[in-house]
């Protein structure tokens, strides 16, 4: 994989240095094909998703943070996109929406948190969804 890692401008002002360092370290493992997720995110877009962790926010919405990779030579926009989230032993969870000002540049990877208002997950603490291969 020959990708570069970018932080979305919305995240630059709110992401702590420690969180950035964690994401960057995970990206290096991802770039070397040494990071695998136990969950999936899918859509009709020509994008690779790698779910990293999930949590429940104060509104009881499911938050799934993932690496989002554009392997195409053209920019991809998230407009009216249906995203499916799936973990083993549960039905897929669906959300549809537009992410304003989120245009994924060619051959770039960024981190993004997808919000699923309707879900069946009860565990609120942050759960890592990744394994590092050796």
N, C-alpha and C positions, 0 to 999 in steps of 0.2 A: 504494500500500500504506500503510495507516494502522496500523502496528504499534508496539509499544514493545518494547525489548530488556531482558530480565532475565537475570541470571546465576543459575543454580541455586545454592541454598544450599551444596551439596556443593562447588561450585567456588569460592565466595567466599573460603574459607580457604586454598585451594591455588593459585589463579591469580595469577600475578605481575602487577604493575601494567602492565608492558610488554605482556604477553599480553592483558590486559583492554583496553588502549588499541588494540591491533591488532584485536581482535574488534569493538570498538565502531566503529572506522573502517570496517571491512568491512561492518558492519551498516548504516551510513549509505549506503554505495554500494548495498547490497542493497535498502534501503528506497526508493531512487531508481531501482530497476530497472537499475542499472549494474553488476551483478555476475552473472556467468554461470558455471556449473560445467561442466567437461568430463566429469563422472561423474554418476551418478544413484543416489539412494536411494529406495526405494519400500516401501510397506506398505499394508495394508487400512485404515489409519486415515485420517481426513480431515485430513491434515497435509501441508504442503509442506516438503520437505527440500532444502537446498542444501549439497552436500558442499564443504567448504573445502580440506581437506588430508588426507593419509593418511600413515601411518608403520607400522613394525613394532616391537612392543615386545620386551622381553627374553624373553618366553615364545613368541616367533614368532607372535603374534596380530596380525592386521591391525586397526589403529585408524583409524577414519574420523571426523573431526570435521566437524560440519555445523551449519548453522542449521536449527532445527526451528521451524516456524511453525504455530500454531493459528489458522485463519481462521474457526472456528466460534464460536458464541455460548455454547457450553458447554465445560466442562473435559474434557480428554482424558487418559486414563490409559494407560500402557504396561503392559498385562498380557497375557502370552502372545502377543506380537506377532511376526510373521515380517517381517523386514527383508531386502530384497534390495539388494545393492550391485553396480553395473555400471560398467565402463569399456569403451571401444571395444576391439575385438579380444580380448575375453576373455569367458568364461562368467560369468553372474551368480553372486555369492557370497551364500549365505543364512545367516542367524542367526535363531534364535527365542528369545525370552526375555521376562522381566518386568524392568522397571527399577523397583525399589522406591523409593517416595517421589518418584516423578517424575510429577507431575500438571501438565500443560501448561494454563495458564489461558487463557481466551478472548482472542483478539486479541493474543497475546503471541508473541514470538520469543525463543528461548534457544539457546545453543550446547550441543551434547552430543557426546560421543565414543562411537561404537558400536564394539563389539568383535566381530570375526569370527575364531573360532579356526581354522576350516578354510578355507584360501585358497591360491591359486597364485602370489601375488606374491612376487618374489624381492628387489626393491630395498628396502632397509631405511631409507634416509634419508627425511626428511620431504619430501613432494611436494605442492606446491600444485595444486589442481584447479580454480582459478578464473581467469577473465579479467575484466578491468574494461573495460566498454564506455565509449566516450567520448560 
